[in-house]
Amino acid sequence: SRVLYPSGHSDHLDVATRRAIVTSVGQTASQVSLKLMEELDCDLVEVSAHGGSRPEHAKWQGKVFSRGGRNKKYKDFETETGYGTGDGLCGWNCRHTFFPYFEGISTKAYTNKQLRAYEKDTLSVGGKEITQYEARQVQRSIERDIRSAKRSQMAFVGALEGADDPELLRELRKGEDEASQSVLDAERRMIDFIEETGLYRRKDRESAKG
């Protein structure tokens, strides 16, 4: 099963579900933060930060912004982070969040040294230096290959259950064998990539559910 978005892009149901959950969790956390800030009459927000952030998010992560423009020392929260838009802070598949910041009272959660380390966090893959974000994009690509191969394998298994023609059975078994080998090949690529980069393997992202 696939989910078709208004843009015309489509995803398998498991992928769309995972993305929706991550997005929903982030948006719920942001709504809680906004409510707390309103109760505290807090104008400043500090955005969370993490390694492997997508480039367009890396430029604002870990920084302090002004929500209502009362403090001219800080840039506008929504303008800079894109909060409230799909590709901005707390948008599609975004793991960032934010929390109240009181100038002169709060201590920043991230030092400049930590933020610079996030920006320069690179890995060596095949003798080439790539960023954490690029490495995770490669990992996501291999995960998609694994899921695709598993779906193909499942399709052949399902077809075999209802087939009785000898020639058709032979072709289906051949297809199942090839699909099974594709699963093994993709999983081997993942194992090698994880060993080379030291990234955490997300087996939950490798399961195929429709």
C-alpha positions in Angstrom: 0.0 0.0 0.0 1.2 3.5 -0.8 0.2 7.0 0.5 -0.2 9.7 -2.2 0.5 13.2 -1.0 -1.1 16.4 -2.6 2.3 17.2 -4.2 2.1 14.0 -6.2 4.9 12.3 -4.2 4.0 8.9 -2.8 5.5 6.7 0.0 4.9 3.1 1.1 2.5 3.0 4.1 5.2 2.1 6.6 7.4 5.0 5.5 4.6 7.5 5.6 3.5 6.2 9.1 7.0 6.6 10.5 7.4 10.1 9.1 3.9 11.1 10.5 4.8 9.8 13.9 8.1 11.7 14.1 6.4 14.9 12.8 3.5 14.5 15.2 5.8 14.0 18.3 7.8 17.1 17.3 4.7 19.3 16.8 3.1 18.1 20.1 6.3 19.0 22.0 6.4 22.4 20.2 2.8 23.2 21.2 3.6 22.3 24.9 6.6 24.7 24.7 4.6 27.5 23.2 1.9 27.2 25.9 4.5 27.2 28.6 6.1 30.3 27.1 2.8 32.1 26.9 2.1 31.3 30.6 5.6 32.6 31.5 5.4 35.6 29.2 8.7 34.5 27.6 9.7 36.0 24.3 13.0 34.1 23.7 13.4 30.5 22.6 16.4 28.3 22.3 16.3 25.6 19.6 17.7 22.1 20.2 20.7 20.8 18.2 22.0 17.4 17.1 24.7 15.9 14.9 23.7 14.9 11.4 21.2 17.7 11.0 20.1 18.5 7.4 22.1 21.5 6.1 19.1 23.9 6.0 18.4 23.1 9.7 22.0 23.2 10.8 22.2 26.9 10.3 19.7 27.7 13.0 20.0 24.8 15.4 21.2 25.6 18.9 20.5 29.3 18.6 18.3 31.7 20.5 15.5 33.6 18.7 12.8 36.1 19.6 9.2 35.0 19.1 7.5 38.4 19.2 10.3 40.8 18.4 10.5 42.3 21.8 14.3 41.7 22.0 15.9 43.2 19.0 19.2 41.5 19.9 17.9 38.3 18.5 16.5 37.4 15.1 12.9 36.5 14.4 12.0 32.9 15.4 9.6 32.0 12.6 11.5 33.9 9.8 14.8 32.2 10.6 13.7 28.7 11.4 10.7 28.3 9.1 8.6 27.3 12.1 5.0 26.5 11.0 6.1 25.3 7.5 6.6 21.8 6.4 10.3 22.0 5.7 11.1 24.2 8.8 11.5 23.6 12.5 9.1 20.9 13.8 8.0 20.2 10.2 8.2 17.1 8.2 10.4 14.5 9.8 12.2 17.1 11.9 13.7 16.0 15.2 14.4 19.5 16.5 12.4 21.2 19.2 12.6 24.4 21.2 12.2 25.6 24.8 11.9 28.9 26.8 15.1 31.0 27.2 15.4 33.8 29.8 18.3 36.1 29.1 20.5 36.6 32.1 18.9 33.6 33.9 19.0 30.7 31.5 22.3 28.9 30.6 22.5 27.9 26.9 22.1 24.2 26.4 24.8 24.1 23.7 28.2 25.8 23.8 29.7 27.4 20.7 32.3 24.6 20.8 29.5 21.9 20.7 27.8 23.6 17.8 31.0 23.9 15.8 31.6 20.2 16.5 28.2 19.4 15.1 29.0 21.4 12.0 32.3 19.7 11.4 31.2 16.2 12.4 32.4 14.1 9.4 33.0 10.5 8.6 35.4 8.7 6.3 33.6 6.5 3.8 35.6 4.8 1.0 38.4 7.2 1.7 36.2 10.2 1.3 35.1 12.6 4.0 31.4 13.1 4.2 29.1 14.8 6.8 27.0 13.0 9.3 23.9 14.1 7.4 25.3 12.7 4.1 26.2 9.4 5.8 22.7 9.1 7.2 21.2 9.8 3.8 23.3 6.9 2.4 22.0 4.7 5.3 18.4 5.7 4.5 19.0 4.8 0.8 20.3 1.3 1.8 17.3 0.9 4.1 15.0 1.6 1.2 16.8 -1.0 -0.9 16.3 -3.6 1.9 12.6 -2.8 2.2 12.1 -2.9 -1.5 13.8 -6.3 -1.8 11.8 -7.6 1.1 8.5 -6.4 -0.5 9.5 -8.2 -3.7 10.3 -11.4 -1.8 6.9 -11.2 0.0 5.1 -10.7 -3.3 6.7 -13.9 -4.7 5.8 -15.8 -1.6 2.2 -14.7 -1.8 2.0 -15.6 -5.5 3.4 -19.0 -4.8 0.6 -19.8 -2.4 -2.0 -19.5 -5.1 -0.1 -21.0 -8.0 -0.4 -24.5 -9.3 0.9 -24.4 -12.9 4.4 -26.1 -12.9 6.0 -23.6 -15.2 4.6 -20.7 -13.3 5.8 -22.2 -10.0 9.3 -22.6 -11.4 9.4 -18.9 -12.5 8.0 -17.8 -9.1 10.5 -19.8 -7.2 13.3 -18.4 -9.3 12.0 -14.9 -8.6 11.7 -15.6 -4.9 15.3 -16.9 -4.8 16.6 -13.8 -6.7 14.6 -11.5 -4.3 16.0 -13.3 -1.3 19.5 -12.8 -2.6 18.7 -9.1 -3.1 17.7 -8.9 0.5 20.9 -10.6 1.6 23.0 -8.4 -0.6 21.4 -5.2 0.6 21.8 -6.3 4.3 25.4 -7.0 3.7 25.9 -3.5 2.2 24.3 -2.2 5.4 26.5 -4.2 7.7 29.6 -3.0 5.8 28.5 0.6 5.9 27.7 0.5 9.6 31.1 -1.1 10.4 32.8 1.6 8.3 31.0 4.6 9.8 30.1 3.5 13.3 26.5 4.7 12.8 23.7 3.0 14.7 21.8 0.4 12.6 18.0 1.0 12.7 16.6 -2.4 12.0 13.1 -1.0 12.5 13.6 1.0 9.3 14.4 -2.1 7.4 11.2 -3.9 8.0 8.7 -4.1 5.1 5.0 -3.7 5.9 3.1 -3.3 2.6 
